[in-house]
Amino acid sequence: MKQIAFILLIFIVFMGEGIHAQQEDNRLGSRDDETVQTLVQRTLQALNQRTLQALNQPTLQASNIPTVQASKYPTIQASKSSGNQISAQAGKQAIARTFNQPVAQAAGQQGRIKPVRRADQLKEGEAKNLLLAHPIVHNLKVMVNLIRRDMVDLSGFQMVGVYHTGERYDYARSRRYLDTVEYEGPEIHLRAIRDSISPGEIYQNNRLTDDYRKMFRQSCGVIFFGGPDLPPRVYGEKTNLHTGIYDPYRHYFELSYVYHLLGGRRGETHEGWIASNPDYLIYGFCLGMQTMNVGTGGTMVQDIPSELYDLHYVEDIVELNRDKTHRNYYGRISMRDDLLSGAFHRVDFKSGDFAERLGMSGLTPLVYSNHHQAVDDIGKGFRVMATSMDGKVVEGVKHTKYKNVRGFQFHPEAPFLYDTTRHYRMGPDEAVFTGPQKLKQHQGWRFHQAFWQDFSERLQAGNE
C-alpha cells in the first residue's frame, strides 16, 4: 500500500512541476491557447479512483493523497488551430512540446540531423561565439526556430547561453532540451556564472568582472531577450504599484555586463570594453533594450497606460487606438482562451541609416510587442531611432558610436510571427488570425525579413 501511494505521489509531483515549468517558458513569449489543468485533475482523479477500486482498501482515502489544485498554478494555454483539442494521451506532450509547426529543411541540407552539443565551459581562444543571455528553453527555441526557417545566417558561429546561477530558472531544463532537439545549424553551449553580485555592485568592477572579460573576449556579440520588469532601485527610483519584480539576479547579471561593455553614467567612470572591438554586436529585444538603456544610465516609465495616457481602467485602455496599445489587456476582462497576450501596432522609424539600409525610407511597419513599461531618460551614448506613431513610446535605440549596438522595444524574434498553424484573436469578438497574416499589413513581413537579413550581415561583417 505504501509503495502504491508513493508512486501516485511521485506522479502528481511530476505533473505539477511540468505545469509550472511550462508556464515559466511561455511567460515571455506569445501565450499558448488551451489549459491543461483540467486534464491533470481528471487524470489524477481517475487514478485515485481506480487504485481504490482495484485494491478494495477502505483505509486508503483519496483525501490522504495530495492533489494538484488548478488554482495553484497560473493558467497555461496551449497552441492550437481553431477547434483543435488536446487529448489525454497528448497531455504530456503539450506540457513539454517543442515547436509543433512543420518547417521545411533548407536547400542543400541533407542527411540525418544531429543533436546540438552543449558544455559548461568554452576553451580559451574559441572564436565566433554569439552569446545568448538568459538561455531558458523558450529563448533557445526562438533561435532554433529562426535557424530552421532560414531567417538568420549563423554559418561559422556557435551560440553560448550565459546565465547567473542565482536566476529563478532551472537550467537543467535547458540542458535536457539541448540533449534532445535536432536541427541543422550551429552548436549551442551553456555557461553558468556563479560568483555573487548585489545591486550596489552593478556599476563597478565586481566579482563577476573576470567572467565578463572572458565572455567578451571569447565572443563577437550578445543578444538580450525579453522578460519581467527591472527592479526600479537599479535606476534610482521607487517601485510603482504596476511594476512586478520576479528575477532580480538575472537583471543584476545582465545590467552589469552592459555596464562593462558600454560604460554609463552611474557608478565608477568606465569607458566600456567595446572600444577595443567596435564591431562587437549587442542587440536587445523588449526587456533587452530596457536593460541596455538602464545599464548605461537611463531610466524607465514604469507603466505606459497610467503614466503616458492617464488611463487606469482596462475598459478604457482597450478602447485606445491600436497604434497606442503595447499589450493586449482584453485578457483581464475576457474569459476567452485564444486571446493573444501582446499587441500589433505600427512604429515610426526616423530617417537614418537603419531605414535606408533596409531600403524602406519613411518606415512605419507593423510589429508585435508585449510590454507595459518603456524607456524614459536615454542611456549614455544612445539616441532614439524609432518611436510609437504618436511619439510617446521609444521603440528603438542605437548607439551613436558603435554601429552594431541596437535595441528594439518590440519582438521580431517571436516564433508565432512565422507560424501559419497558430491562431489567435485580439478582442473577444474579433476574427482569428495567424502571425504571417498580420505581418502582411503595413509592410510588416517585408520589414521582418529585412530585419533579420540586416542582423545576419552585421554579425558576419563584424567577424570577417
FENKA-V263488 format. One record per run of one state. SS is the DSSP state (H for helix, E for strand, C for the rest). FROM is the first residue (numbers start at 1). TO is the last residue. If there is no record, write none. Layout:
# FENKA-V263488
SS;FROM;TO / SS;FROM;TO
This chain:
# FENKA-V263488
C;1;1 / H;2;26 / C;27;36 / H;37;55 / C;56;61 / H;62;64 / C;65;69 / H;70;72 / C;73;87 / H;88;96 / C;97;114 / E;115;115 / C;116;128 / E;129;133 / C;134;136 / H;137;148 / C;149;157 / E;158;164 / C;165;171 / H;172;180 / C;181;181 / E;182;182 / C;183;187 / E;188;193 / C;194;198 / H;199;201 / C;202;208 / H;209;217 / C;218;220 / E;221;224 / C;225;231 / H;232;235 / C;236;247 / H;248;262 / C;263;272 / H;273;276 / C;277;280 / E;281;285 / C;286;286 / H;287;295 / C;296;299 / E;300;301 / C;302;303 / H;304;308 / C;309;313 / H;314;317 / C;318;321 / H;322;324 / C;325;328 / H;329;332 / C;333;338 / E;339;339 / C;340;342 / E;343;349 / C;350;352 / H;353;357 / C;358;365 / E;366;369 / C;370;373 / E;374;375 / C;376;381 / E;382;388 / C;389;393 / E;394;399 / C;400;404 / E;405;408 / C;409;414 / H;415;418 / C;419;423 / E;424;425 / C;426;432 / E;433;433 / C;434;434 / H;435;439 / C;440;443 / H;444;461 / C;462;464
